[in-house]
Amino acid sequence: MTRNPDTPDGARPELPEDYAALTATVRELVKVMREGGIGWLEVRRGDLRIELAAREEPAVTFSAPTEAPVQATSTQPTADPAQDEEGHIITSPMIGTFYAAPAPGERPFVQVGDTVEVGQTVAIIEAMKIMNEIVADVAGTVVEIMVRDAEPVEYGHPLMRIKPHA
């Protein structure tokens, strides 16, 4: 038996026999706390003490994007980041979860060795519970899939490499 420091003899207080009434009271107290923005509440009735504390939700803050200073380091043209010596890289246009197939257990949209056309769906990325189709922006052969199914991806994350048709 746990001793209660709030009672003179340390005994646990008797709970009311009407649990439904107690539950309804607690629910009403929680509602009052939420609506009133109350973070902590204590109610005493005889030997019974109810203490409620609201969870602190993390504050959501937004800030305006700032422009970073631009420094010119070279006047020579740079290579297209989406094109490398092995082919064209399709990158993620958003932060989300990569899915290779339209639904669990179904065939993937594309596999290594498949030929794709411009505009063909090659994957989906779930972002904020919305499924966004990722389409090929070049016709060619899939030579590498760089992420696993259900893997989180960031903006600009390489998804797959396509060897363009000549």
N, C-alpha and C positions, 0 to 999 in steps of 0.2 A: 504494500500500500504506500502510495506517495504521500508525504506529509505536505500540508498546505500552510505556507508561512503567513497567509492572510487571516487565518482563524486563530483564536486564542489558544486552542488546544492542539493545533496543527492538523486536525482531522479534515478530510475532504468534505466539502459541503454536499448536502443532499440535492440532487437535481429534481426539478419539478417532475411530477408524474406525467404531466401532459406534455410529451415531447413535441407534439404537433404545434402547440402554442409556443414553445421555446424556439422551435425552428422558424416559425412565422415571425417571431420577434427579431431573431437574428437576421433574417432576410430583410426585414423592414429597416433595421439599423444599417445594414450594408447599403441599401438603396439611399437612405438619408446621407450616408457618408459620400457616396458617389455623386449625388446631385448637389450636395453642398460643398464639395471639394475638401471634405474633412479627411485628414490623414491618420488620425488616431482617435479612438473612442473607448471609454471605459464605463460600464454600467454595473452598479452594485444593487443587489436586492437581497437583504438579509445576508446569509452566508454565501450566496451565489454571486460570483463576479464574472462578467463577460468583458473581455478586452479584445478589441478589433483594431488592426493596423492595415492600412492600405499599402499595396505594393507600389513602389515608386517606379513609374514607367520612364524610360530614358527620354530625355527631351530631344525632339527632332528640330534641327536647325538647318536653315538653308542660307547659302551665301551666293552672291552674284559671282559668276566666273570672272576671273581676272586674266588679263592678257600677259603672258610672259614676254620679257624683252627678246627680240629677235636679233640674232647675231649672224652676219654673213661670214661663213668660214671658207667658202670655196666658190669660185665662179664656174667651175666645171659642172656639166650636167651629171646628175646622180641617176643611178639605176632605179627602175620602177620597183618599189618594195614588194608589190604583188607578183613580180616576175623574177625568178632566179634561174640559175643555169639548168635546173631540172624541170622547170615548168611554171605555170601560173598558180599562185597561192590564193585560195578563197579564204578570207578572214571573217571573223565574227563581227557583224555590224552593231552588236549590243552585248551587254552583260546578261547572262542567263545560263540555262542548262541545255547542253547539246543533246539532241536525239537523232539517231541514225535512221530510225524507222517511224512510220506514222503512228504506231501504237505498239505496246509491249507484245512481243511474240510474233510480230509481223516481219516480213522481209524488209531489209534496209532499202532506203531510197536508191543508194548506189553502193557498189563494192569496188575494190581495187580491180582494175582491168575493164570496168564498164566504160562505154562511150557515152558522153553527155553532150547535150545541145544547149545553146544559149537559152536561158529562161527555164530550163528544167530544174525541178526541185531536187536538191541533193541532200538536204537535211532540214531539221527544224530546231529552233531555239526557243525554249520557253522562258518568257520574261514576264513577271508579274501576272502569272496564270494565263498568259496569252501565248498561243503557239504561232511563231513567226517562221514562215517558209524562207529557207536559204536557197537561192537559185544560182545556177552556174552563169557566170558572166562571160564565159569563153567556151567554145566548143572544143572537145578533145577527149582524152582518155584519163580516167582517174588512176594516178600512179601511187598515191599515198593518202590514207586517212589518218590525220594527226591527233585525233582525240577519240576517247572511248565513249560509248553510249552512256548517257546520263551523267556525263562529266561537266562540272561547271566551267564556263568560259568567260573571259573578259572581252571588252571591246578591243578589236584588232587581233585577237588570238587566232593563230593559223588553224584552220579546220581541215583543209585537204589541199592536195597538190594535183593539178591537172596539166597534162602535157598537151598543149594546143595542137590541133590539126594543122598541117603545113599547107 
